[in-house]
Amino acid sequence: MPKRDPSFEEAYRQLEEIVRKLEAGGLPLEEGVSLFEEGMRLAKLCGRQLDAAELRITQITAEATAPEPSETPT
């Protein structure tokens, strides 16, 4: 079964934890690079999820504010 991406909230929580570890310092170089790489992956994932949510909101807003088509007699 393919691995599913985490939800936005879970990815953001993981990203915050990675940032905390990197900012604390004291990590071996390879571990720091690995965490940075995972952080970049999570940041891109969060960005894509935010972009998708923004697009949905834009579409919903456009549909809600679009004028109703005038009824034409048939």
Legacy VTK file of the C-alpha trace (Angstrom):
# vtk DataFile Version 3.0
C-alpha trace
ASCII
DATASET POLYDATA
POINTS 74 float
0.000 0.000 0.000
1.487 3.406 -0.959
2.460 5.704 1.887
0.069 8.632 2.291
1.322 12.133 2.913
0.606 13.436 6.393
-2.131 15.997 6.907
-1.128 19.660 6.857
-1.317 19.824 10.640
0.829 16.713 11.135
3.409 17.833 8.553
3.571 21.288 10.158
4.031 19.739 13.616
6.850 17.540 12.289
8.433 20.552 10.603
8.326 22.550 13.846
10.036 19.667 15.669
12.768 19.492 13.030
13.349 23.246 13.240
13.572 23.004 17.040
16.199 20.243 16.790
18.226 22.103 14.169
18.132 25.363 16.117
19.219 23.602 19.311
22.365 22.486 17.509
24.757 19.830 18.669
23.733 17.333 16.006
26.228 15.307 14.018
26.618 16.695 10.509
24.907 13.794 8.732
21.928 13.875 11.109
21.594 17.643 10.648
21.667 17.321 6.872
19.131 14.499 6.991
16.803 16.556 9.208
17.217 19.561 6.925
16.327 17.425 3.908
13.202 16.087 5.642
12.284 19.624 6.709
12.488 20.838 3.123
10.261 17.960 1.993
7.706 18.807 4.674
7.857 22.532 3.853
7.134 21.783 0.179
4.279 19.483 1.177
2.762 22.154 3.427
3.147 24.712 0.647
1.342 22.488 -1.852
-1.464 21.837 0.628
-1.835 25.566 1.335
-1.876 26.326 -2.399
-4.606 23.721 -2.932
-6.675 25.144 -0.066
-6.270 28.682 -1.436
-7.407 27.524 -4.887
-10.476 25.838 -3.408
-11.360 28.987 -1.449
-10.932 31.115 -4.581
-13.183 28.780 -6.565
-15.836 28.688 -3.829
-15.780 32.471 -3.529
-16.035 32.911 -7.298
-18.987 30.528 -7.480
-20.724 32.218 -4.563
-20.351 35.695 -6.033
-21.058 34.803 -9.673
-24.305 36.262 -10.969
-27.082 33.767 -11.462
-27.725 33.006 -15.134
-30.876 34.758 -16.212
-33.706 32.419 -16.946
-34.632 32.393 -20.586
-37.994 31.143 -21.796
-37.834 27.942 -23.781
LINES 1 75
74 0 1 2 3 4 5 6 7 8 9 10 11 12 13 14 15 16 17 18 19 20 21 22 23 24 25 26 27 28 29 30 31 32 33 34 35 36 37 38 39 40 41 42 43 44 45 46 47 48 49 50 51 52 53 54 55 56 57 58 59 60 61 62 63 64 65 66 67 68 69 70 71 72 73
